[in-house]
Amino acid sequence: MRLFPSFLALALSLLLTACASLRDDASYVLQAAGGHLALMQAARPVAQWLADDSASPALKNRLQLTQRMRQFAVTELALPDNPSYQRYADLNRRAVVWNVVAAPPLSLTLKTWCFVVTGCIGYRGYFDEAQARAQAQVLQAQGLEVRVYGVPAYSTLGWLNWAGGDPLLNTFINYPEGELAGLIFHELAHQQLYVPDDTMFNESFATAVEQLGARRWLGTQASPEAQLAFEGREHRRQQFRALCLATRTRLAAIYQQQPSASAAKPDLLALKALAMQDFRSDYQRLKAQWGGNSGYDDWVAQANNAAFGAQAAYDEWVPGFEALFAREGQDWPRFYQAVQALAQKPPHERRQLLNALNALGTLNTLNHAKKGAVRG
């Protein structure tokens, strides 16, 4: 299940950068550049797939659906109109890249790697799963908590539109309709606006576009059955994210009590272990409410500081961006202008404004829920 809609492409960064640290890691540069080039070479225009007698009717139907979604993104969401998502590639694997994230035992702050185009980001992506897991072992040997997970899509930020743009992939083409639309909207949002060195801003913004856009697509373009199915999955997602947020908040409070002496560290580790135990117990209760739905089992089993830190990048400021969208009259161009204005603020001021918007967005959500309960 796609918990994190996507990550930004590293390949272009690596091709353009001349950092000494990357020159020392030639194998990483080569795998990233080679992996991305192989992806581009595998992609063919959607029109060719539709004319290919060997392509299945099911694939053709999905490709036609993506083209309607892409056009909807341009005309209804004011997202970029460019070559992206007009080609398709079957990579014959379950993920396009595998990301490695890492964090210290008593912190939710992710280790970062810096690149010329993307700036500093809290993950490292590999086109080969074995290489990702080898890197994870190196980081674990350094005492870090590590998570490796497959990613269905990434954005090249529009830098490679001249070469055909970002393609549709087998790794997500069969997603349920709402999630498929949201993924396309999310990736195009990265091409709309991207701020170097601020993963949380970029991913929260793109996730807000994803969620707002998917709801609009489902409300105007999809069948009642697709809407109902999405609402069920979204309800579970929101409950799970609320549980994770509560756990992140609890862990952050524990970690703020950083030990002044090494003798105090075991106490904090014990508090952390209790918080994680409660998280897993609370998840089992949620799962029972869902009738045993096991979609988040793998994530919960592997949950650690790195997993929670990566998740925060996608969730943290989504309520704030949604509140900003409402403030701008649900007008997409005005919303993007307001986000651009935020992006131009100094980082500390940007965070303060988003925290204030987050409080407003959370209040709006609670009020909406109360009104719904009264109507029910």
C-alpha positions as CSV (number, residue, x, y, z in Angstrom):
1,M,0.0,0.0,0.0
2,R,1.2,3.4,-0.9
3,L,1.7,5.3,2.4
4,F,3.9,7.9,0.9
5,P,2.7,9.0,-2.4
6,S,6.2,9.6,-4.0
7,F,9.7,10.9,-3.7
8,L,11.7,13.3,-5.8
9,A,14.1,12.0,-8.4
10,L,17.8,11.8,-7.5
11,A,19.0,10.8,-10.9
12,L,18.9,14.3,-12.4
13,S,20.6,15.8,-9.3
14,L,23.4,13.3,-9.6
15,L,23.9,13.9,-13.3
16,L,24.3,17.7,-12.7
17,T,26.1,17.8,-9.4
18,A,29.9,18.0,-8.9
19,C,30.0,17.6,-5.1
20,A,33.2,16.0,-3.9
21,S,31.2,13.6,-1.7
22,L,29.3,12.3,-4.7
23,R,32.5,11.9,-6.8
24,D,33.7,9.6,-4.0
25,D,30.6,7.5,-4.4
26,A,30.8,6.7,-8.1
27,S,28.7,3.6,-7.8
28,Y,25.8,5.6,-6.4
29,V,26.0,8.1,-9.2
30,L,26.2,5.4,-11.9
31,Q,23.2,3.4,-10.5
32,A,21.1,6.5,-10.3
33,A,22.0,7.8,-13.8
34,G,21.7,4.3,-15.3
35,G,18.5,3.5,-13.6
36,H,16.8,6.7,-14.8
37,L,18.1,6.3,-18.3
38,A,16.7,2.8,-18.5
39,L,13.4,4.0,-17.3
40,M,13.3,6.7,-20.0
41,Q,14.2,4.2,-22.7
42,A,11.5,1.8,-21.6
43,A,8.8,4.4,-21.9
44,R,6.7,4.6,-25.1
45,P,3.9,7.1,-26.0
46,V,0.5,6.2,-24.8
47,A,-0.8,6.4,-28.3
48,Q,1.6,3.5,-29.3
49,W,0.4,1.4,-26.5
50,L,-3.3,2.0,-27.5
51,A,-2.5,0.9,-31.0
52,D,-0.5,-2.2,-29.9
53,D,-2.6,-5.3,-30.4
54,S,-0.5,-7.2,-27.9
55,A,-1.4,-4.7,-25.1
56,S,-4.3,-5.9,-22.9
57,P,-7.7,-4.2,-23.0
58,A,-7.3,-3.6,-19.3
59,L,-4.1,-1.7,-19.7
60,K,-5.5,0.3,-22.5
61,N,-8.5,1.3,-20.4
62,R,-6.2,2.4,-17.6
63,L,-4.0,4.4,-19.9
64,Q,-7.1,6.2,-21.4
65,L,-8.2,6.9,-17.8
66,T,-4.8,8.5,-17.0
67,Q,-5.0,10.8,-20.0
68,R,-8.4,12.0,-18.8
69,M,-6.9,12.6,-15.3
70,R,-3.9,14.4,-16.8
71,Q,-6.2,16.7,-18.8
72,F,-8.3,17.3,-15.7
73,A,-5.2,18.3,-13.8
74,V,-4.4,20.9,-16.4
75,T,-7.9,22.3,-17.0
76,E,-9.4,22.0,-13.5
77,L,-6.4,22.1,-11.1
78,A,-4.3,24.5,-13.2
79,L,-1.3,22.2,-13.0
80,P,1.4,22.2,-15.7
81,D,0.6,21.1,-19.2
82,N,3.7,19.4,-20.5
83,P,4.9,16.0,-21.8
84,S,4.8,14.2,-18.4
85,Y,2.4,11.3,-18.1
86,Q,1.9,10.9,-21.8
87,R,4.2,7.9,-22.0
88,Y,4.1,4.5,-20.3
89,A,6.7,2.0,-19.2
90,D,6.5,-1.5,-17.7
91,L,9.6,-2.0,-15.6
92,N,8.7,-5.6,-14.6
93,R,9.2,-4.8,-10.9
94,R,7.1,-3.6,-8.0
95,A,8.8,-0.3,-7.4
96,V,10.6,2.3,-9.5
97,V,13.1,3.0,-6.7
98,W,13.8,1.9,-3.1
99,N,14.3,4.8,-0.7
100,V,16.5,4.6,2.4
101,V,15.7,6.9,5.3
102,A,17.6,7.0,8.6
103,A,17.3,8.8,12.0
104,P,19.1,8.6,15.4
105,P,17.7,6.4,18.2
106,L,16.4,9.4,20.1
107,S,15.3,11.7,17.3
108,L,12.7,12.0,14.5
109,T,15.0,14.2,12.5
110,L,16.1,12.4,9.3
111,K,19.6,12.2,8.1
112,T,19.9,14.3,4.9
113,W,21.9,14.0,1.7
114,C,22.5,17.1,-0.4
115,F,22.3,17.5,-4.2
116,V,22.6,20.5,-6.5
117,V,19.1,20.4,-8.0
118,T,17.0,19.2,-5.1
119,G,19.0,20.6,-2.3
120,C,19.2,18.6,1.0
121,I,16.7,15.8,1.2
122,G,16.0,13.2,3.9
123,Y,16.3,10.1,1.8
124,R,18.5,8.3,-0.7
125,G,17.0,6.4,-3.6
126,Y,18.2,3.3,-5.4
127,F,17.0,1.7,-8.6
128,D,18.2,-1.7,-7.2
129,E,16.7,-3.0,-4.0
130,A,19.8,-4.9,-3.0
131,Q,21.9,-1.8,-3.2
132,A,19.3,0.1,-1.0
133,R,19.5,-2.6,1.6
134,A,23.3,-2.6,1.6
135,Q,23.2,1.1,2.2
136,A,20.8,0.5,5.1
137,Q,23.2,-1.9,6.7
138,V,26.0,0.7,6.5
139,L,23.7,3.3,8.3
140,Q,22.6,0.7,10.9
141,A,26.3,0.1,11.6
142,Q,26.6,3.8,12.4
143,G,23.9,3.4,15.1
144,L,21.0,4.8,13.1
145,E,17.5,3.5,12.8
146,V,16.8,2.8,9.1
147,R,13.8,2.0,6.9
148,V,13.8,0.8,3.3
149,Y,10.7,1.0,1.2
150,G,9.7,0.8,-2.4
151,V,8.4,4.0,-4.2
152,P,5.9,3.8,-7.0
153,A,6.8,7.1,-8.7
154,Y,9.1,10.2,-8.5
155,S,9.3,13.6,-10.1
156,T,12.1,15.0,-12.1
157,L,10.6,18.5,-11.3
158,G,10.1,19.2,-15.0
159,W,13.8,19.3,-15.8
160,L,13.4,16.4,-18.3
161,N,10.2,17.4,-20.1
162,W,12.4,18.0,-23.1
163,A,13.2,14.3,-23.1
164,G,9.6,13.1,-22.7
165,G,8.9,14.0,-19.1
166,D,7.9,11.6,-16.3
167,P,6.2,8.5,-17.6
168,L,3.3,6.5,-16.3
169,L,4.6,3.2,-14.8
170,N,3.3,-0.3,-14.1
171,T,4.2,0.4,-10.4
172,F,1.0,2.5,-10.0
173,I,-1.1,2.1,-13.2
174,N,-3.5,-0.3,-11.4
175,Y,-4.1,1.8,-8.3
176,P,-7.7,2.4,-7.4
177,E,-9.1,5.4,-9.3
178,G,-8.9,7.9,-6.5
179,E,-5.3,7.0,-5.6
180,L,-4.3,7.0,-9.3
181,A,-5.6,10.4,-9.8
182,G,-4.0,11.7,-6.6
183,L,-0.6,10.3,-7.6
184,I,-0.6,12.1,-10.9
185,F,-1.8,15.3,-9.3
186,H,0.9,15.0,-6.6
187,E,3.7,14.5,-9.0
188,L,2.6,17.4,-11.2
189,A,2.4,19.6,-8.1
190,H,6.1,19.1,-7.7
191,Q,6.6,20.5,-11.2
192,Q,4.3,23.4,-10.2
193,L,6.4,24.5,-7.2
194,Y,9.5,23.1,-5.5
195,V,11.6,24.7,-2.7
196,P,15.2,23.4,-2.3
197,D,16.1,22.2,1.2
198,D,12.6,21.9,2.5
199,T,11.2,18.4,2.0
200,M,8.4,18.9,4.5
201,F,7.1,22.0,2.6
202,N,7.3,20.3,-0.8
203,E,5.7,17.0,0.2
204,S,3.0,18.5,2.4
205,F,2.1,20.9,-0.5
206,A,2.0,18.1,-3.1
207,T,0.0,15.9,-0.7
208,A,-2.6,18.7,-0.2
209,V,-2.9,19.1,-4.0
210,E,-3.2,15.3,-4.3
211,Q,-6.0,15.1,-1.7
212,L,-7.9,18.1,-2.8
213,G,-7.6,17.2,-6.5
214,A,-8.6,13.6,-5.9
215,R,-11.7,14.6,-4.1
216,R,-12.6,17.0,-6.9
217,W,-12.0,14.3,-9.5
218,L,-14.1,11.7,-7.7
219,G,-16.9,14.2,-7.1
220,T,-17.2,15.2,-10.8
221,Q,-15.7,12.4,-12.9
222,A,-16.0,9.1,-11.1
223,S,-18.7,6.6,-10.4
224,P,-20.6,6.5,-7.1
225,E,-18.9,3.1,-6.5
226,A,-15.4,4.6,-6.9
227,Q,-16.3,7.5,-4.6
228,L,-17.6,5.1,-1.9
229,A,-14.6,2.9,-2.1
230,F,-12.2,5.9,-1.9
231,E,-14.1,7.2,1.1
232,G,-13.7,3.9,3.0
233,R,-9.9,3.9,2.3
234,E,-9.6,7.6,3.1
235,H,-11.4,7.1,6.4
236,R,-8.9,4.4,7.4
237,R,-6.0,6.5,6.2
238,Q,-7.1,9.5,8.3
239,Q,-7.5,7.3,11.4
240,F,-4.1,5.7,10.9
241,R,-2.4,9.1,10.3
242,A,-4.1,10.5,13.4
243,L,-2.6,7.5,15.4
244,C,0.8,8.1,13.9
245,L,0.7,11.9,14.6
246,A,-0.2,11.2,18.3
247,T,2.7,8.7,18.5
248,R,5.1,11.2,16.8
249,T,4.1,13.9,19.2
250,R,4.6,11.5,22.2
251,L,8.0,10.4,20.9
252,A,9.1,14.0,20.2
253,A,8.2,15.0,23.8
254,I,10.3,12.0,25.0
255,Y,13.3,13.0,22.8
256,Q,13.2,16.6,24.0
257,Q,14.3,15.3,27.4
258,Q,17.7,14.5,25.9
259,P,19.9,13.0,28.6
260,S,22.5,15.3,30.2
261,A,24.4,12.2,31.2
262,S,24.7,8.8,29.5
263,A,23.1,7.2,32.6
264,A,19.8,8.8,31.7
265,K,19.6,7.4,28.2
266,P,18.2,4.0,29.2
267,D,15.3,5.8,30.8
268,L,14.4,7.6,27.6
269,L,14.8,4.4,25.6
270,A,12.4,2.7,28.0
271,L,9.8,5.5,27.5
272,K,10.3,5.2,23.8
273,A,9.7,1.4,23.9
274,L,6.5,1.9,25.9
275,A,5.3,4.5,23.3
276,M,6.0,2.1,20.5
277,Q,4.2,-0.7,22.3
278,D,1.2,1.5,22.8
279,F,1.3,2.5,19.2
280,R,1.1,-1.1,18.0
281,S,-1.6,-2.0,20.5
282,D,-3.7,1.0,19.4
283,Y,-3.2,-0.1,15.8
284,Q,-4.6,-3.5,16.6
285,R,-7.7,-1.9,18.0
286,L,-8.1,0.2,14.9
287,K,-7.6,-2.8,12.7
288,A,-10.4,-4.6,14.6
289,Q,-12.7,-1.6,13.9
290,W,-11.8,-2.0,10.2
291,G,-12.9,-5.6,10.2
292,G,-9.4,-6.9,10.1
293,N,-8.1,-4.9,7.2
294,S,-4.3,-5.5,7.1
295,G,-3.2,-2.8,4.7
296,Y,-0.9,-1.1,7.3
297,D,0.5,-4.2,8.9
298,D,3.9,-4.1,7.2
299,W,4.4,-0.4,8.0
300,V,3.5,-0.9,11.6
301,A,5.8,-3.9,11.9
302,Q,8.7,-1.9,10.7
303,A,7.9,1.4,12.4
304,N,10.8,3.3,13.9
305,N,12.1,6.9,14.1
306,A,13.1,6.8,10.4
307,A,9.6,5.7,9.3
308,F,7.9,8.3,11.5
309,G,10.2,11.0,10.3
310,A,9.6,10.3,6.7
311,Q,5.8,10.1,7.2
312,A,5.9,13.5,8.9
313,A,7.3,15.1,5.7
314,Y,4.1,14.2,3.9
315,D,1.5,14.9,6.6
316,E,2.8,17.7,8.8
317,W,1.5,20.8,7.0
318,V,-1.3,19.3,4.9
319,P,-4.1,20.9,7.1
320,G,-2.3,24.2,6.7
321,F,-2.2,24.0,2.9
322,E,-5.8,22.9,2.8
323,A,-6.7,25.9,5.0
324,L,-4.8,28.2,2.6
325,F,-6.7,26.7,-0.3
326,A,-10.0,27.5,1.4
327,R,-8.8,31.0,2.3
328,E,-8.0,31.7,-1.4
329,G,-11.6,30.8,-2.3
330,Q,-10.7,27.4,-3.6
331,D,-9.2,29.1,-6.6
332,W,-6.2,27.1,-7.8
333,P,-4.1,29.9,-9.4
334,R,-4.6,32.1,-6.4
335,F,-3.7,29.2,-4.1
336,Y,-0.5,28.6,-6.1
337,Q,0.4,32.2,-5.8
338,A,-0.1,32.2,-2.1
339,V,2.0,29.0,-1.8
340,Q,4.7,30.7,-3.9
341,A,4.6,33.7,-1.5
342,L,5.1,31.4,1.4
343,A,8.0,29.6,-0.3
344,Q,9.8,33.0,-0.6
345,K,9.7,33.6,3.1
346,P,12.7,32.7,5.3
347,P,12.5,29.1,6.5
348,H,11.7,30.0,10.1
349,E,8.9,32.5,9.1
350,R,7.6,29.9,6.6
351,R,7.2,27.4,9.4
352,Q,5.5,29.9,11.7
353,L,3.0,30.8,9.1
354,L,2.3,27.1,8.2
355,N,1.9,26.2,11.9
356,A,-0.7,29.0,12.2
357,L,-2.5,27.7,9.1
358,N,-2.3,24.2,10.5
359,A,-4.1,25.2,13.6
360,L,-6.8,26.8,11.4
361,G,-7.0,23.8,9.2
362,T,-7.4,21.4,12.1
363,L,-10.1,23.6,13.6
364,N,-12.0,23.6,10.3
365,T,-11.7,19.8,10.2
366,L,-13.1,19.4,13.7
367,N,-16.0,21.8,13.0
368,H,-16.8,19.9,9.8
369,A,-16.8,16.6,11.7
370,K,-19.1,18.1,14.3
371,K,-21.6,19.3,11.7
372,G,-21.5,15.9,10.0
373,A,-22.3,14.3,13.3
374,V,-25.3,16.6,13.9
375,R,-26.6,15.9,10.4
376,G,-26.2,12.2,10.9
